[in-house]
Amino acid sequence: VHMSISRTIHKFRLGEQPKECIYWRSRSFEDRLRALEDIRIEYNSWKYHDQQGLQRVCRIVKRR
């Protein structure tokens, strides 16, 4: 089953923004970024069944 995410845009008049918008605007940049990372991890866990993402390869090279 392939699911796709569609973009949804909502317009609000000034002063009529939902309470979530006011809450997130009051949070620090670090808090918002941390929450976004949590959502990303949760989504990838659901979508890819906890498979590892990009693998990092480390190669040791001897210098003379």
One Martini backbone bead per residue (centre of mass of N, CA, C, O) as a GRO file, in nm:
protein
   64
    1VAL     BB    1   0.093   0.038   0.026
    2HIS     BB    2   0.054   0.368  -0.102
    3MET     BB    3   0.132   0.674   0.045
    4SER     BB    4   0.036   1.016   0.037
    5ILE     BB    5   0.124   1.353   0.070
    6SER     BB    6  -0.064   1.637   0.109
    7ARG     BB    7  -0.108   1.963   0.062
    8THR     BB    8  -0.206   2.198   0.320
    9ILE     BB    9  -0.395   2.505   0.318
   10HIS     BB   10  -0.451   2.772   0.553
   11LYS     BB   11  -0.655   3.053   0.602
   12PHE     BB   12  -0.619   3.346   0.813
   13ARG     BB   13  -0.702   3.584   1.003
   14LEU     BB   14  -0.607   3.814   1.189
   15GLY     BB   15  -0.662   3.674   1.513
   16GLU     BB   16  -0.772   3.366   1.389
   17GLN     BB   17  -0.582   3.176   1.489
   18PRO     BB   18  -0.500   2.902   1.603
   19LYS     BB   19  -0.375   2.791   1.900
   20GLU     BB   20  -0.130   2.634   1.787
   21CYS     BB   21   0.008   2.874   1.656
   22ILE     BB   22   0.058   3.031   1.915
   23TYR     BB   23   0.218   2.820   2.061
   24TRP     BB   24   0.456   2.782   1.851
   25ARG     BB   25   0.541   3.086   1.854
   26SER     BB   26   0.623   3.069   2.171
   27ARG     BB   27   0.841   2.890   2.094
   28SER     BB   28   1.136   2.786   2.049
   29PHE     BB   29   1.343   2.684   1.812
   30GLU     BB   30   1.435   2.424   1.958
   31ASP     BB   31   1.151   2.311   2.016
   32ARG     BB   32   1.055   2.294   1.722
   33LEU     BB   33   1.286   2.113   1.620
   34ARG     BB   34   1.239   1.877   1.816
   35ALA     BB   35   0.949   1.816   1.724
   36LEU     BB   36   1.017   1.760   1.429
   37GLU     BB   37   1.208   1.522   1.485
   38ASP     BB   38   0.996   1.343   1.621
   39ILE     BB   39   0.810   1.325   1.375
   40ARG     BB   40   1.016   1.204   1.180
   41ILE     BB   41   1.075   0.946   1.340
   42GLU     BB   42   0.783   0.841   1.353
   43TYR     BB   43   0.732   0.828   1.049
   44ASN     BB   44   0.969   0.642   0.969
   45SER     BB   45   0.879   0.409   1.148
   46TRP     BB   46   0.607   0.367   1.003
   47LYS     BB   47   0.696   0.362   0.698
   48TYR     BB   48   0.988   0.174   0.747
   49HIS     BB   49   0.998  -0.018   0.991
   50ASP     BB   50   1.277   0.061   1.140
   51GLN     BB   51   1.463   0.134   0.927
   52GLN     BB   52   1.745   0.225   0.823
   53GLY     BB   53   1.888   0.466   0.684
   54LEU     BB   54   2.146   0.612   0.618
   55GLN     BB   55   2.463   0.505   0.572
   56ARG     BB   56   2.766   0.502   0.735
   57VAL     BB   57   3.103   0.539   0.619
   58CYS     BB   58   3.414   0.414   0.743
   59ARG     BB   59   3.754   0.507   0.657
   60ILE     BB   60   4.076   0.396   0.703
   61VAL     BB   61   4.376   0.594   0.667
   62LYS     BB   62   4.707   0.571   0.605
   63ARG     BB   63   4.980   0.767   0.691
   64ARG     BB   64   5.329   0.857   0.608
   0.00000   0.00000   0.00000
